[in-house]
Amino acid sequence: MKVVSLETYVVAVPPPHVGGMYWIFVKLTTDCGIEGVGEIYSATFHPNAMTHVIDDVFARYLQDRDPHHVERLWREAYSSGFTQRPDLTMMGVVSGLEMACWDIVGKAAGKPVYELLGGRVHERLRSYTYLYPKNARGEYDYDDPDLAAECALQNVKRGFTAVKFDPAGPYTAYSGHQLSLDVMDRCETFCRRIREAVGSKADLLFGTHGQMVPSSAIRLAKRLEKYDPLWFEEPVPPGQEAAMAEVARHTSIPISAGERLTTKYEFHRLLDARAASIIQLNVGRVGGLLEAKKVAALAEVYYAQIAPHLYNGPVGAAASIQFAACTPNFLIQESIGTWDGFHAEVVKTPIRWEDGYIIPSTEPGLGIELNMDVVKRHTPYTGERLHLQMASTPFDVKDRAPAKG
């Protein structure tokens, strides 16, 4: 069996752009007619540039090769251009191509991918969602703690046992910075109101995105400890594990991190520094499904748990679900609501979500198939914004508006 062709689709996500501005799907076809789909989580460059990069990686390292040989694909791409370094863009491309290979391999074997990566150990997967509060005008409003508390309670009634919120913005290219007292007051108010609303029926997941210096993160953590969050996410920028470890040593809240990291090498540094005990790798960025399993094995050695990050489309989600289902130290999977809306429209069979849990598909491969009519109707992406963006100005203590997205 050989992979003989590649198709790339940059799908524009309609407003309000839940899951990003666009999703990059790839479809591989073999010489015997089996198709496999993957998703490339790419935030660094515009899709107009990425499509050329994807074509280049495919032609060099996958075309006319056996899709079973994912170790060879990973190693040759990782070493491309005499690098052998954790390159975020390369690993994003490899992740999408590799998960498409696994989709082909699973279909050829007549098995879900999780059965080929050690076998399913979880019949269902606990999930959480971000809060998406709406005001009286039906607009998303992320600045009102009372709306957030109301939204959290609604999600608990739907079945979620954990909710994530993110009141500590703005996120700027000049972070980390020291949070203002006003922002810290706002963070504490959000925690208090949401805890009062849900009681002990749901874990609170406090989201941040590396905008603090360690001393500021420690100050904020001390305020939040009384509300017993399950995690304090990425409190300092990625790349300096000792700084994050300093925060971890000064709080009882578990530190979670990893959505911006790639390859086992970066995660090993994070774990070895005791910087995080909850690992939030993204299967579409870390280097693919097999690399994700290696990271999970490293985490298992440190008694750390896996909470896969997911802010992209349903193909990457399907791959993440396959990974989570066969990972012993899995904790919880990020869910984008209940996988309704455009996430459901762009595939033929939506991801199955029941009473707070994701039910892994039993179909061969990744268990998902693109609805090509919908894909083509939303292709190509013509906007200028990247998948996510940060503010281009430094933090000011008078700046209240979150700047991520």
N, C-alpha and C positions, 0 to 999 in steps of 0.2 A: 504494500500500500504506500502511495506517495501523495503528498500535498501538491496539487498542480495549479491552483488559482486562489487569488485573494480578492475580495471586494470589501471596500471600506465605506461606511455610511456615517456621516456626521449629522446627527439628528438634533434639530432645534427643539428644545423643551419649551412648550408654550407657557405664558404667564400663569401663575406667579413663579415659574422656574424652580419648582420644588425638585431638588436633586441636582441642581446646577443649570447653567445656561444651555448646555448641549451634552450629548452622550456620543462617544465614538464607538460604534459597533464594527466588528470585523467578521467576515464570513469566509471560511476556508472550505475548499472542495477537493476531494481526493480523486485519483484516477479511476476509482471504482464507484464514484458518485456519492459518497457520504459527505454530508455538509456538517460543519461545526461552527458555532458562533462564540465570540468572545467580546469583551468590552475593555477598552483602554482608558484608564483613569489618568487623564493628562490635564495639568493645570498650568504648566510653565509657559507653553507656547500656544499660539492661536492654531486652530485646526487646519488652516490653510498651509501652515508649515508642517504640522504633524502628519498630514497625509503623505507627504514626500518621505518623511522619516520612516513611516510604517512600510511604505513600498520598498525602501532601501533595505530595511532589516529583513523583510520577508524574502527578497531576492537573494540576499547574501546567506541567510542562515536557515531558511525553511523550505523554499521552493524545491520541489522534486526530492524532498526528504521524507522519511518515515515519521508520521505524527506520534508514534509511540516513543520516539527518542527525545523526550523533553529535557533530560539531563544534558544531552549534547547541545540542544538549542540554547539552553540557559547558559552553559559554560562558554560557548562560542560568542554569544551576544554580549555576555558580561566582559569578555576579553576583547571586544571589538576595538580596533584601532590602538592596540597595545595599551589598554586601559586597566582592566581588572580593578575597577573602583565602583562603588555604589552610585551609579548614574541614574538619577530620578527619571529622566525622560526615556532612556533606554529600557529601564525596568518596567516602566509603564507600558511600553510597546510589547515587550516580552510577555508581560502578564496577560495581555489580551490575546496574543497569538497562542500562548501556552494553554490558556483555558479553552480556546477553540480546539486545540489538539486533543485535550482531554474529552471534550464533547464528542469528537470523532471516535476516539478510543472507546469511550463508553458505549456509543451506539454500535460500534463493531462487535463489542463483547456482549451487547444486550444487557448492560448493567449500569445503574447509576454510578457516577464517578466516585462517590463515597465508598462504594463497595470495592473499588480498585485502589483506594488509598488507606486501607486498613480495616474497612468495614464500619458500618453504622454503629455508633454507641449511644446516640441520642435519638429517641423516637420523635421528639418534638423539641423545639428550640425556644427558650425564653427570649422575649424581644422587648425592646424599648423604643420610644419615639421621642423626637424633639417636640416641644410644645409649639403649636401654630395658632396662637390666640387671635380671634377676630373681634373687632369692636362693633358698635351698633350699626355702623355703615357697611359692615361686611368686609372691612379692610384688615389685613394682617397688622397687628399692633404688638410689638415685642417689648414695649417700654412700660406697660401697665401691670404691676404685680397682682392686682386683683383679677384682671383678665387671665393672667397666667395661672393663677390658682384655680379659677373656674375651669379653664381648659384642662388642667391636670386632673381635676376631679372627673371631668367627662371622659378622659382617657382611661382612668381607673375603672369607671363603670363599664367601659368597652371591654376591659379585660387586662389592660397593661398593668404590670407590677413594677414598672420603673419608668420614670419620665426624665427627660433632659432639658435643661434650660441654660441660657447663655447671657446673663445680664451684665457682664463685666467689660463690655466694649468701651471705646472703639479698638479695632485691630489695625495697627498701622505698620508700615514698612520700617518705622523707626523704633519699634518695640524691641526689647522689653523696657518698660517704664515703671515708675512708681504710681500706683493708682491714687486718685484723689479720695478724700474722705467722703465726698458725695457719691462716687462710684461704689465705694465699699459699703456705705449705708444702703445703696440701692441693692447690692448683692445680698446683703443680710435680710433686707425686707422681702426680697423674692423667696429666699429660703424659708423664712418664717411663715409667710402667707401660704406657700405651697405645702409645707409640712402641716400646718393647721388644717388645710383643706383635705389632704389625703390620709393624715394620721400615719399609722404603721402599715397601711395597705399597699404602699408603693415606696420603692427606693428613690431617693433624689440623686440625680446625676448632675453634678455641677460642671458645666462646660466652660472652659476658657481655651484660648488658642495662642498660648505662648506670649501674651502681651506683658507679663510682669517680670521684674527683676526678682531674685530670690527673696530679698527682705520684704518686698511688697506682698509676694505670694504667702509668706509665712504670717504676716499681719492679717491678711484676709482669711487664711485657713483657721486661725484662732477664733475669729468671729463666727465661722460656719460650723465648727465642730459640734456645738450644742444641738444642731439640727441633724446630725449623724448622716451626712451624705455617703452613698456607696463609693463615690470617687470624686476626686478633684483633678480635672483633666488638663494635661499639658500646661502647667502653671508658668513655665518659662519657655523661651524659644528652643526649638530642637537643635541638637548639635553639641551641647555642653552638658554631658550626663552628670558631672559632679555638681553643677548648679542645681539640677533637678533633684539630685540625691540630697542636697542640703535641705530643700523644702520637705522631702519625704521624712527626714530625720526629725523635723520639728512639728509634725502634725500626726494626729491619729487617723486622719482621713486617708484612705488608700489613694495613691497617685496612679492615674492612668495616662498612657501616652502611646504614640506610635503611628498616628494617621499620616504623618509627613515623613516617615522613615521608610527605607527600602533595604532589602536583603538581610540575611541572617547576621551579617557583620555589624550593621548598625544596631540591630536589636540585641546582639550579644553585649555590646558596650553599655547599652541601657540597663540590661539585666545585671551585668557584672558590677555596675556601680550601685546597685540596689536603688535605682532612681525611680522605678515604677514596678508595681506588683500586678497591674492589670494592663495587658498589652492590646493595643487597638490597631493592629495591622489592617491594611486594606488589601484584599487579594488582588485587586486590579492595579496595585502600585508596588507591592512588596517583591514581585518577581514571579507571581503565578501560584498555582495551587500546591505544587511540590515544595516550593520555597516557603510557602506559608506553613506547611506541615513541619518543615525543619525549624522554623521560628517557634512554632508551638512546642516542639520537642525541647528546644533550649529553655523555653519558659517553664516547662514541666520540671526540669532539673532544679530551677530556682523556686518551685512551688508558686509560680505566678500563673494567673489565669488569662484566657483569651476572650476579648470582647470585640469582634471584628467591626471595624469602622465601615460605614457605607453611606456615602453621599454622592450617589451616581445613579445609574439606570438599573433595570431589572436583570440584565444579563450578568453584570458584575455581582448583583445580589444573589442570583441563582448559583454562581460559582462560590460565593461566600457561604451560602447555605450548605452546599456539598462539603466544603471544608469543615464547617462547624459540626456537621452531623457525625463526622468520624474523628473528632478531636476530643480526647478525654478531659482536658483541662479547659473546655469551653465554659464560659460564664453566661454571656448574654450577647444577642445579635442586634445591631442597630437596624431598626425598621423605619421606613419612611411612611408614617401613618400605618394603615392596614394594607398597603400596596394597591390602593385604588387609584383613580384619576389616570393620568397619562402613563404611569407605571403599568397599569392594567391594559390600557388601550394598545400599547406598542408590542404586546406579546399575544399569542393565540390563547394561552392558558395562564391566567394570572397566578402569581405566587399565592400559596394557600396559607391563610392566617386565621387562627381560631382561638378566641378567648385569651389573647395575650401571647400566644405561641405560634411560631412558624412550623408548618408541617412539611418536612423534606419530601420532594417528589420521589416517586419510585420508578419514574420513566428512565430509559437509558440516557447516558450522557449527563449534561447539566440539567435536563428535565425542563427545558424552556425552548420555545420556538418563536422567532420574530414574526410579527404580522407585517409582511412586506408592503402591503397597501398603506398602512399607517406610517411605516418607516419612510417610504418614498414621498409621501405627502408632506413630511416634515424635514426633508433633505433638499438642499444643504442648509447649514447654519450660515446666515448672512450677517450676523451681528459682529461687533468689534470686541465686546467684552470677553474676558477669559472665563473659564469654568467658575472660578471664585476670584475675588480681588480684595486687596487690602487698601486702606486709606493711604494716600500719598503724602500726607502732611503729618508732622509729629503730634503726639498727644498733648492736648491742652486741658487743664483742669476744668475749664468751662465747657468743654465739648462733651455733650451728653449722648449724642446719637451713635449707636453702633455702626461701624463702617465695614463690616465683613459682608461679602456677597456682591 
